[in-house]
Amino acid sequence: MYPVVVVMLLGVLPVGSIIAELAIYHSSADFIALTGKWFTFWAIGARLLTAGLMQTLNPGYTRQNIFEVTDENANDIVRELGFGNLALGILGALSILTPAWTPGAALAGGLYYGLAGMRHAFSKAPNDQRKFAMISDLAVAAVFALYLFAFYLIQHGAPPVPAPATGTAI
């Protein structure tokens, strides 16, 4: 069930929302803006909000199935992870109502996914769920990195290209 939910929230629903918005409004809406809008809403908002709720209400699942920790004393740490996920998830979800929040939510959530993905990559003997988390985390971090790069270029223009040197070299 976990992989299905992750694939839906990190891929199918954001891409489907972009396609639906383009089709419904027959819009030539900015693809970059739609990518930021829908990936932030689904991958950060919905995904981290649901992860945060799960980690807060049922920390044993993440503790056992992702981190393979058997000590129930670690539940408090998983709950605190859940609070961070809830905070990021709420920001991502509310960005649908306040589009100006999208780049900030994408930056915070993208960094979170990138760092979490790298952490999973360097874990010793990762289980299948952790490998899946690593791949999905790094993939969505890459989407946010590309979105933020494109957003920056749109906002600030492409960096100037130096003019070729003229004259003769000595």
N, C-alpha and C positions, 0 to 999 in steps of 0.2 A: 504494500500500500504506500509506503514512504516514497519509493521511486516514482510512482505514478503521480502523487501529489506534487513532488518537486518538479517533474517534467511539465506538468500542467501549469504550475505557478511561475516557473522560470522561463518557459518557452512557448507552449501552445497558447495560453491565454494572452500574453503580451502581443505575440505576433498576430493572433486572431483579432485582437482589439484594434491593432493598427490597420489591418485589412478591412475590418468592418467599418471603421471610421472613414476610411478612404472611399469605400463603396457606398455607404449610406449618404454621405454628404457630397459625393462626386467631387471631392475636393482635391485641389492640388496642394493641400496642406503640406507644410514643411515636414518631410519624412524624419528629419533629425528631431524636431520638436515632438512628433508623435512617438518616436522611439523612446525619448526621455520620459514623456508622459506615461506611456503604458508600461514600460519596463520598471519605472520607479513605483508605479501603483501596484503592479502585480508582484514583482520580484522582491521589492523592499517592503512595500505596504502589506500586501496580503501574506507573503511568505514569512517575513520576519514576525509579523503579528501572530500568525498561527504557531510558528515555532516558539515564540515567547510565551504564548498561552500554554502550550504543551509543556514547556520546560518549567513554567511556574506551577502549573496544576499537577503535572505528572513527571517530576524530575527523574524518576527512576528509569524511564524509557531512554532518554538521552544518555544518562549515566551508564547504563548497561549496554545498549545497542550501538551507540556511536563511540563512546570512550572506553567501553569494556571495563568499567570500574565496578567492583562488587561492593565496596564499602558504602553503606547507606549514609554515612556521615558526609559524603560528597554531594548529597541532595541539595544542601544549602548553597553550594557553589554553583550547581546547575541552575537553581532558582535565580541567583544573581545574574547569570548569563541570560536567563529568560527576561529579567527586567530590562537589560540592555537591548535585547531583541524587541521587546514591547515598545521601548522608546523609539527605536529606529523604525519599527513597523508603523507606529502611529504617525510619525513624520511622513513616511512614504505614502501612507493611505490618505492623509490630509492634503498632500501635494496635488491631488486630483481637483481639490476645491480651490487651492491657492497655487497656480502654476509657477509663481515666482519662487516657490520653495523647491521646485523640481531639481535644479542643479545642485543645491546644497544637500538635499536628500540623496541624490545620485552620488555625490562625492562621499558622503559619510557611509552610505550603504555599500558602494562600490569598494571602498577601502576595507570595510568589514569583510565582505566576501573575498577579496583578494588576500587579506591576511589570514583568514580562516582557511582558505584553500591552500595557501603555502604551508600552514601549520599541519594540515592533513597530509600534505605531500611529504613532509619530513618526519612523520610519525613512524615509529618502529613497528613493523609487521601490521600494517593497517588491514582491517577486515573489509569485506565487500561494501558495507554501507559507508564506511569512511572513505574508501576509494571513490565511490559514487559521489559523496559529498565534496570531495576534492575536485573532481571533474566539473560538477555543476557549479560549485563556488567560483572556480577559476574562469569558467566560460562566461558566467554572468558578470564577473568583475571586468572581463575584457569588453563586454558590451558597454558597460558604464564608462570604461576608459575611452573607448571610441566615441561614445556620445559626448562626453565632457570635452574631448579634444575638438570635435566638430563644433560644439556649442561655443567654445572659446574662439575658434576661428571665425565663426559667424558674428560674435559679439565684438571682436577686436580686429577683425580683418587678418588676412594671411600675413605672416611676417615678410618684410621687404626682402627682395632678392638683391644681393649686391650687384652693381653694374660691373660689366667686364672691364678689366683694366685697359687703358688706352696708352699708346706710346710704345716705345721700344724698351725692352728689358736690357739692362747692361750686364 
